Amino acid sequence: CGCRICKGCMHQHVVSNVESQEQDILCPAKGCRQQLTEATVAQILTKTQDQPTGEFLSLHYINCAKCTASTRKRLSLAAGCSHRFCQSCPQTHLQNMMESSQVRRHQLTCPLPSCTHSLTDDEIKAFGGDDRLELISALREADEAVRNFTCPVCFDEKPTEGSFTAGCNHWVCTDCIVGYVTSKINSNEVSENEIWCPQCPQQLTLRDVLGVLQLRR
C-alpha cells in the first residue's frame, strides 16, 4: 500500500491483532484498508528480536502438517485426526482428488499422505466451503450410480464389480451371463463365437465367451 510505519508500531499492531484472533490484519495507517499477507505478518513477528517472540509464535502459530508453512492457528484448518493445515493445502488436496475422481469416502482422506483418516462432510465443508461439498456429493452420487446397475436378465440391483459387460457396455450379473452363455451352447443354438449380448446385437468375442465359461468352474 506504500504506507510507512515504524517497526515498533507495526510489530505492536500485528501482535495485538494476532492475540485478539482477528482473521484479517489491515495496515495500521489511518484510512488504509490494505490487508497484510500472512507472509508479511510472519515476517514482522520473526524479525523482532525481543525475548517473548519465540513463545508468542508457538502460542499463536503452527506449521502446516503438509507444506510446513508457518500458519496462524486462527486461520489454520484441522481434520478429525488432529492434523492442522494452512488454508491452501486442504483446498488443493480436495481439487486434486476431485480431478482424479477419488471422492469415495474411503478415498477422500486427510491431506497428509500418511494419514488414513476419512474426511467427514463437515471437514470437507470447512476445507472447501459449501460449493465444494455439494460438488463432491454430486460426484459421489454419480459414482454410486455407475457402480451399480439393474441386471437386464434377473432385474436385480447388482454391483458392476465382478459383473460382465461386452463392448456395448451393457452390464449383466455373473450368475445370469454364465447361465445365458451356457444355455446357448448346450442347446446347440449357436457356436462359441456366435453369442450376442442378452440386451443388444453386440456379438461377444471368443475371449468374452471363454472368460464367462471359466466363471462357472
Disulfide bonds with the S-S distance in Angstrom:
none
